[in-house]
Amino acid sequence: MPPKFHQYRDMAIKAVDGVMAETLRHYPLNKGEADATRTRTDLQGVLRTGNADEKNVAGTSTSWGSRIVSGKARAHFSRVAYPELAIRDGDKLRAMDRAGQPWFSVSSIDDRNHGRLIAELNEI
């Protein structure tokens, strides 16, 4: 039986996603080509761009005057909603609900978080 906090964690993630999630189209790639073993899918996830805690030319800062947007982003996906989700380095995501439908390339995956799969992204 899972710990009781998992129930509350899952409720909190569902509530956040209900308000903050947007459609992200996942394009699975293998060495830059479409990966036939995985299907292109529309996912609901929380996309955050321009993280304030990133290092920049002035060091680590949350000051608006020293922050430079560098096209970095993170996408957060619920493990409950997508238990079999396989996103890999080099895959692409497209933010379908944003103006211009920007593209992102997956630079790394944090699969250690027990509530979410977190993709580190670069805008392309």
N, C-alpha and C positions, 0 to 999 in steps of 0.2 A: 504494500500500500504506500503510495507516495506521501511525502510529508504534507501536512495541512497547508503550509504556506503556498504550495503549488496551486491550490485552488484559488487563493487570493491573487497570486501573481498572474494567473491566466485571466482572471476577471479584470485586473488592471490593464493588461495588455489589450484585451478585447475592447475596453472602454476607450483607451488612447487611440487604437486603430479606428474605432467608430467615428472619431472626430478628426484625426490627423492623417489617416492613410489616404494614399492616392494610387492611381493605376500606374504600375510600372510594367512595361512589356519586357519580358526576359527573352533574349536571343542567345541560346546556347551555342558556343563555338568550340572548335577543336583545332588548334593551330591556325586560327583566323578563318576557318571555313565552318559552314553550318554543321553542327554535331547531330548526325542522324539518330543517335541513341537517346537524345533528349528532345522534348517538344517545346516549341516556342509557346509561351504562356503569358497571359495577363495576370499579374499578381497585385494584391493590395498590400502596400507597405508604407512605412513612414520614411520619407526622404528628407534629409537635412543637408543643406549646402552651406559652404563658407563657415566652417566650425570656428568659433571664437577662441578656442583653446589651442589651436594649431600654432606651431612655431612659424614665425615670419621673419622678415629682415631685421626687425627690432627685438627679436627674441620671443619669448612666450608672453602674450599680453592680451587682455580683453579690451584695451583702450581702442576706441574707434579711430583715433588718429594714427595708430601704428599697424592697423590691420590691412592686409592686402588680399583680395580675393584671388585664389589660385586655382579655381576649378575643382577643388576637393569636395567630396560629399560622402555621405553614408546612407545606406538603405537598411532599414530594420524590418525583418519579416517574422511574424509569429510562428513559432514551432508548432503550436496547436493547430493553427489554420493550414500550415503547410509542412506536415511531418516528414514528407519524403522529398522536400525541395533540395535540389542539387544545383547550386550556383558555384561556378569555378572561376579561378583566375583567367582573365582573358575574355570572359563572357561580356555581353553588352546588355544594358538596360536603357529603356527609353521612357522618359517621364511623359506619359500620354495626356495628363491633365494640365500640364504647364504650357504657358505661351511658348510657341516655337517647338514644342516637344523635344527638349534637349536630350542628347545621347550621353551615356556614361559607360566607361569601360571598368570592369571589375579588376582592381589591383590586388586585393587580398580578401580573405573570408575569415571572420571570427566565428568559429563553430563551437566555442567553449562556453558561450553564454547559454544557460539552461532555458531561458524563455524566448530568446530571439536568435535568428541567424542574422549576422551583421556583415554587410558587404561594404568594404572600403572602395570608393569610386574616384575616378578621374573624369572630368567632363571632357568630351571630345567634340 
